[in-house]
């Protein structure tokens, strides 16, 4: 009796698990939707292998070649790459700056992001004393932008505990994980609805963080924050992240006529800033002893 | 009716209480009178003989009279007190009487230390003294040799980083425990006894703390307590016994080490050798001989003491350098040297005292901030060193600034292999013994490595034995412009007019004066244009293999010009402050002497401007600072020992905006080059054999 039940159970599970594909015909492949606005990286620097070599002979010339890859969703224009940190007593030139060509962000045309190679030609003019290495830093500065979007709930019912009858959507904290294809990301959105007269007033609190490995130079400029096509009024037009938490909070206000019932909409926010990414490395000078 | 009975009952109770109080007062009076008489008898001469005995007798008579007169007055005053006989008072009285009785019993049973009992004490038998003497011999010659114990190094107390060791070591706790027990079981009778108890407690606490670290010290502690109990207490008052014990403990445990330290630090080095050996001065054995002589009237002890004094005179004094100096004629040069010696001694004594007192002076900052405490210690040290200029004067302020600069020390980079290395090495052929009649020149090997620049070496040698010193003939005398690596043998022969003395031990000293040594030091600074957070700092330090305090680096040479730039000058990061400090010192890195400075050059970089103070000892040439000739002429025979520094450069630098306000950090290197003459020496010892008669 037990064995019979077991066999019947297995058959049922098999039917359920294969049932989804039962109606499909071979060759019916739906197009895959790719969201390029994910990830926490912008411009990424990598040294080309062997350039520079790990060890060099005293007095020799050497090349430093950097691969710059735009792994974010925004295009880079007007960036620059600087080589610095060499001691001019031992390496010439000890500092050099080169422009970064336009690098397109991730898109259908560039699914892995655009990339470029930049070379620096260096000379060791004197061996440093002892085993002191030749350390250097590559710093890339570029303008970048973050575009975040999230589905929000606009509800005439401002008491969060009372459920709407239709239950189309629910006002709740929205966590945006995984970034938006940029080193600066909106990580959380909170709604605080209230009434001003007969108008529904919703304050959107956006938490913004530096989730990348570099640093933000100067201020973050608020380009626009919208719900649908309606622009929100924010408490700041530009801001800086707090040094300790590397985060900031932006409050944006939506003022509208009271809707008849709850509905979902899309909140979009765009910020622009200048970002700096660094890469450190060192070379050993072969001792002649 | 009942009321009247109650009143009568209370009256009777009051009368009974009154009678009890009268009896108590009478007993108290009797005891006081007895005590006063006993005291008077003791002071009048029945007790141990004391100085100023006549005065003591008069004083005792007056005191006895006063106490006898006061006692009845107290008895009369007692019933006048309006103390009603309540139940509570009754209970309080019994409790008080009980506690007093218990205390009296304990005092009587456990202490028996009252002065009144001193007169009854008799010295222990001579045998006890001799037993202790022999045990002390065993302690010094067997126990100490077995445990390797040779007293406690005074450094234990000095090198514990300030007064916090008092807390850390637990000494205060132990003192508190000993004091508490003493108060409960053996309460001191007078203020003087109390003071002597405290003094002994402190000494004992030190001993017990130290004993934890050494088995030998523990044996000594036990032995010394035995001396106190069996030998000192029977013949001395509590105060005297305590004092003697404390002195013995201090001498035995730290006396020799402290004396040696004091002598070494005050320049009286010759003395240090004499007191260095702990076993040579077995203080307990010597004291016990003295004890037996005085209290046991032992002739043998007197003889042994005399013998030991004679042995000491012959064993130490005749061979000591002091004796030799004293017996030779004092000339003008020696007088100058002596004056210098005493000046140095006074200076070092002050330094030593300051070193001891500074931690106490700064103790209020301890625990608040370690950096404040360190700063306080440093400030006190600088103040002491500059006090001779007069506090508040410009010279004093300049001196303080200079001293603050003394903190910049260079670091040696052991990975730098190419530098001038010259050393003497004793060869296998160096003789241990020579014949008087056949004594070939004494060889010494000289290893030279001068990979970059040629150096010239002048050689000399001399022989020294007890009471005699003479120059030897050295071969070669001079090695001109040598470059690269070379090993050569230097021979030192006695002059033809001198002869070795049989059975004497000789020290031959070889000296090499090396001219033209060039040493380089390099300094790295990161101009960061702002104040960095700790994470950024640590990332950059790691990338550039730098440390939080970064001074100039050089090879492990004889000497170097070490310097630092920044705020403070050891900070590897230079922020956006356009004014920064440069400090430079000549530093002796080896055991020889810097005889002369031929040149110093400090290479700075573009965008850095010198302030006038930088040109006090240096002249500017482009981006370099060059030592002025007149300063160079003064820098001869520098009295800097290994690790010591001579301040030479200290001023502000103005940093140009290109560097001070840089957006991306940049690294810059500075260097110094010093050319100098250095002297190294090497000693070797040999003896002269007895001449064998040829048959």
Interface residues (C-beta under 8 A of the other chain):
Chain A: X82 X84 X85 X86 X87 X88 X89 X90 X94 X95 X128 X129 X130 X131 X132 X133 X135 X137 X139 X243 X280 X282 X287 X289
Chain B: X413 X414 X415 X416 X417 X418 X520 X522 X524 X533 X539 X543 X544 X545 X553 X555 X605 X664 X665 X666 X667 X668 X669 X671
